[in-house]
Each structure stands twice: as C-alpha cells, then as structure tokens.
Amino acid sequence: MAKVVGFFELNNTFAKKKLKILFKIKMQKILGIGNALVDIMTSLENDNFLENFDLPKGSMQLVDKARSSRIYEGCENLKKQITAGGSAANTINGLANLGAKVGFIGKVGDDKFGKLFSEDLVKNKIEPLLQISNNETGNAMALISPDSERTFATFLGAAIELSADDLSEQLFNNYDILHIEGYLVQNHELLNRACKLAKENGLLVSIDLASYNVVEDNLEFLKGLTKKYVDIVFANEEEAKAFTGKEPEAALEEISGMCKYAIVKVGSKGSLIKSGNEKVEVGVIPVKSVDTTGAGDFYAAGFLHGLSQNLSLEQCGKLGSILAGKVIEVIGAKLGIDTWTEINKMVKEV
C-alpha cells in the first residue's frame, strides 16, 4: 500500500487512474473551460428587433465590436441586467452553489467587466484560473423575446484569445471532470489540447454542444473530438439534430455510440439519457417560464453534480431538471440565496 500511495503522491497518472477505480473515489472536483463573458440580459418588446439586426431567433451569432455596439445602442431604452456569464461559467456557478468543488479557465480583459467576472468567481467559491488580456472583456447580448426564447449576439473580445499555449498540465491536477462549452469550438487547437491534457490526468470530459448553428459549422471536428475524447455529451433537440441529422430518440442512440453518457434535452418534455444499455426519460418540474437563458447550462450542472456523487442516471437527470426549471423562472442565469436554499433542499430529496 505504501508504494501505491507513493506513486499517487508523485502524481503518476497511471497510479492515479488505478486508485480511482480501485477505491471508487468520488469525483468531486469539476473544472470548466469556456468563454469568460459578461451577459447583458435585455428584454425585447417584440421580435422585430431581431429582424432589424438580422439575428435568427434562438441562435448564437458572433459579432464584432462595431456590430455589438450598434446592437447595444439599438436597445438602449430597454430593460437590462448585467451579470457574469458564459455557458461553462454558468454551469460551474451552478455546481458551486450545490456545494461542489470547482474551478474555471478563461480569459478576460483588465477592465471593469473583467473585474466583475473575476470577483463573481471568488464570491461563489470558484477557483479562478483566469488569463488577463490587454483587450476588453467579451460580452453576450442576450436578447429575450416575449415568449422567453433568447437570442445571443456575442462579442468574444478577450475570451477568444484563450489559446492552447495558455493550458498546462498543472491546471488539470486534482480535478476529476472537465466541462467544455461548445462555443469554444472555433479554436480546434485549444479544444484538442484541453481534452488531451484532461485525459492524460485521468479526467472525464464533458461537452455541451452549444448552439445548433455552431454545431452545423463545425460538425466534422465535433464528431471527431467526441469519438476520441468525450465521455459526456449534452445537446438540446436542435443541437442533436444538427449533430446527427436525426430526431431526439434516434439522435440519442447515435450520440450514445460515441461516448459514455448521452443526454438530449427535449424542452418541456424533459430529457432523454443513455449510458451503455441503460436508457431513462426524465420529466420537468412545474415552473412559470420567464427566460430560458442558462437552462441548458444549469441542467448540465445538476447532472454533473449527480454524477460526481455516484447517483443513478435518473437521479442525475432529475437534478438537471430541478436546476433548469428554477433558472428559467428568472431573468438571466443568476439565482438568489433563497432560491438556492430551495434548490438544495429539493436536491437532497431526489
């Protein structure tokens, strides 16, 4: 036993993997990597705004600084809420508020939005693994339609500068799961290195496929990455169809053949989950939808938390449904203390 522990202390990756299997060590630390953005939540009076700015409803469009400024000016008189955001960051925030030990890798500018983002991580007990850029922090204009659907006009700013060279093996030490947002897919080198380092350090790799148009534009790369590295895939109906060309049930089957855990979210019908030969369907909790921003991110947080606690697939799905349901009852992806108290009580009863 002393020899094995010695190897572990020397951070021998092979011994580390074997110890996890032998002693069934719970996967408690989860690392996120994604675009470090500030969300500018904006409630639209109607969808004419989207048409005027050529923004397909429900999509995520990358925009340059000039176009971002024009969109911001166009909704100057509309109600706004500014918070730290980004898909993977939202998931990690959800996990932190469930009591998980977490960290986040991203890049921000040395400006007020960058400070806001960093302070939000620390406030939520998230280990900030942030690179600092000379360029300004990115933002996501989240445009919320009257029916609660959201459309993103995203200016990546400093976030897009996160590169493979920014990643080192040390960042992945002592973590058990790496969660990646699909919006990083434009940087193939970054994603390949992140996945490679994660695997070399014995981590499971989780990816949220992000927006359907992002999947369509990077289909072959995403499929190759999934088959080679990914253990957990999260997708909604549109993303799953873009990824496989199939409807939810058939898409689930195809995705599950590429990874260990496949999750297809089907909106108000809940989610479909498959791992190996086990397949479950999980419903939603009753809620009054206000804004769907963060629903997928928070579903991933609930599911990953359940997985880190060795819960069943059904229990993992139920935790995902609880978090997704609660976040769509508010504007944006930030929940208050009272809501988190309620959520944690519900989680314990699953």
Buried (B, 14 or more C-beta within 10 A) or exposed (E): EEEBEEBBEEEBEEBBBBBBEEEEEEBBBBBBBBBBBBBBBBBBEEBEBBEEBEBEEBBBBBBEBEBBEEBBEBBEEEEBBBBBBBBBBBBBBBBBBBEBBBBBBBBBBEBEBBEBBBEBBEEBEBBBBBBEBEBBBBBBBBBBBEEBBBBBBBBBBBBBBBEBEBBEEEBBBBBBBBBBBBBBBBBBEBBBBBBBBBBEBBBBBBBBBBBBBBBBEBBEBBBEBBEEBBBBBBBBBBBBBBBBEBEBBBBBBBBBEBBBBBBBBBEEEBBBBBBEEEBBBBEBEEBEEBBBBBBBBBBBBBBBBBBBBEBEBBBBBBBBBBBBBBBBEBBBBBBEEEBBEBBEEBBEEB
